[in-house]
Amino acid sequence: MNMQGTIVYRIRQLCAERNLTINKLANISALPPSSVKNILYGKSKNSKIVTIKTICDGLNITLGEFFSTPEFDGLEQEIK
């Protein structure tokens, strides 16, 4: 899985843990539902850290908590 896929997986994981729909996540994060949907459905290929931070704020977690998972730890360093 690449970085974007891992971000999508993590958002879906957090929503499932909290029984949140995409619209509810958008609402508590003060984001347009289209912004969250664009990330989750692959229309946004490069999620901005500001958007992820906004989602984290809505979920009452830190960026560190968001990224501190085995999935992120297992990503190979992306070199471009």
JODA-V484640 format. One record per residue. N is the residue number from 1. RES is the residue in three letters. PHI is phi in degrees with one decimal (999 if undefined). OMEGA is omega in degrees with one decimal (999 if undefined). D_CENTER is the distance of its C-alpha to the mean C-alpha in Angstrom with 1 decimal. Layout:
n: (N & N)
res: (RES & RES)
phi: (PHI & PHI)
omega: (OMEGA & OMEGA)
d_center: (D_CENTER & D_CENTER)
This chain:
n: (1 & 2 & 3 & 4 & 5 & 6 & 7 & 8 & 9 & 10 & 11 & 12 & 13 & 14 & 15 & 16 & 17 & 18 & 19 & 20 & 21 & 22 & 23 & 24 & 25 & 26 & 27 & 28 & 29 & 30 & 31 & 32 & 33 & 34 & 35 & 36 & 37 & 38 & 39 & 40 & 41 & 42 & 43 & 44 & 45 & 46 & 47 & 48 & 49 & 50 & 51 & 52 & 53 & 54 & 55 & 56 & 57 & 58 & 59 & 60 & 61 & 62 & 63 & 64 & 65 & 66 & 67 & 68 & 69 & 70 & 71 & 72 & 73 & 74 & 75 & 76 & 77 & 78 & 79 & 80)
res: (MET & ASN & MET & GLN & GLY & THR & ILE & VAL & TYR & ARG & ILE & ARG & GLN & LEU & CYS & ALA & GLU & ARG & ASN & LEU & THR & ILE & ASN & LYS & LEU & ALA & ASN & ILE & SER & ALA & LEU & PRO & PRO & SER & SER & VAL & LYS & ASN & ILE & LEU & TYR & GLY & LYS & SER & LYS & ASN & SER & LYS & ILE & VAL & THR & ILE & LYS & THR & ILE & CYS & ASP & GLY & LEU & ASN & ILE & THR & LEU & GLY & GLU & PHE & PHE & SER & THR & PRO & GLU & PHE & ASP & GLY & LEU & GLU & GLN & GLU & ILE & LYS)
phi: (999 & -91.9 & -58.1 & -62.7 & -63.1 & -69.5 & -62.0 & -60.5 & -57.7 & -64.8 & -62.0 & -62.9 & -60.9 & -64.4 & -64.8 & -64.2 & -60.4 & -103.2 & 55.7 & -106.1 & -83.7 & -60.2 & -64.7 & -66.8 & -60.0 & -60.6 & -61.8 & -72.5 & -95.2 & 57.4 & -119.4 & -65.3 & -52.8 & -62.5 & -64.8 & -68.4 & -62.8 & -61.4 & -69.5 & -69.4 & -103.0 & 81.6 & -75.2 & -98.5 & -84.8 & -143.3 & -63.2 & -79.5 & -62.0 & -63.5 & -67.1 & -63.4 & -61.9 & -64.1 & -64.1 & -59.0 & -59.0 & -63.8 & -89.8 & 58.3 & -128.7 & -90.1 & -59.6 & -59.7 & -65.8 & -62.0 & -89.3 & -88.3 & -139.3 & -60.2 & -63.4 & -72.0 & -61.7 & -83.6 & -66.4 & -75.2 & -62.1 & -87.8 & -114.7 & -128.4)
omega: (177.9 & -176.7 & -177.7 & 178.1 & 178.8 & 176.0 & 179.2 & 179.2 & -177.5 & 178.5 & 179.3 & 178.5 & -179.5 & 177.7 & 179.9 & 179.2 & -175.4 & -178.8 & -179.2 & 170.2 & 177.0 & -179.2 & 178.6 & 176.4 & 178.1 & -178.6 & -177.3 & 179.1 & -178.0 & 176.5 & 172.7 & 178.2 & 180.0 & 178.5 & 179.4 & 179.7 & 179.0 & 177.0 & -173.2 & -177.8 & 171.7 & 177.7 & 175.8 & -174.9 & -176.7 & -177.9 & 179.5 & -178.4 & 178.4 & 178.8 & 178.2 & 177.7 & 179.0 & 176.5 & 178.1 & 178.0 & 178.7 & -180.0 & -177.6 & 173.6 & 177.9 & 173.4 & 178.2 & 178.1 & 179.0 & -173.6 & -177.3 & 179.3 & 177.0 & -179.7 & 178.3 & 178.9 & -177.6 & 179.6 & 173.2 & 179.6 & -179.8 & 179.9 & 179.5 & 999)
d_center: (14.3 & 13.2 & 10.5 & 8.7 & 9.4 & 8.2 & 4.6 & 5.3 & 7.4 & 5.7 & 3.9 & 7.4 & 9.1 & 8.4 & 9.6 & 12.4 & 13.5 & 13.8 & 15.2 & 13.1 & 13.3 & 11.1 & 13.8 & 13.9 & 10.3 & 11.2 & 14.5 & 13.7 & 11.4 & 14.2 & 12.5 & 14.3 & 13.2 & 13.7 & 11.0 & 8.3 & 10.6 & 11.0 & 7.5 & 7.9 & 11.6 & 11.7 & 13.6 & 11.4 & 12.2 & 11.2 & 8.2 & 9.9 & 9.4 & 10.9 & 8.3 & 5.6 & 8.8 & 9.6 & 6.9 & 8.0 & 11.5 & 11.3 & 10.5 & 13.2 & 11.6 & 12.0 & 10.0 & 12.4 & 11.5 & 7.8 & 9.3 & 12.4 & 12.4 & 15.0 & 12.7 & 11.8 & 15.4 & 16.8 & 15.5 & 18.6 & 18.9 & 18.4 & 21.6 & 22.3)
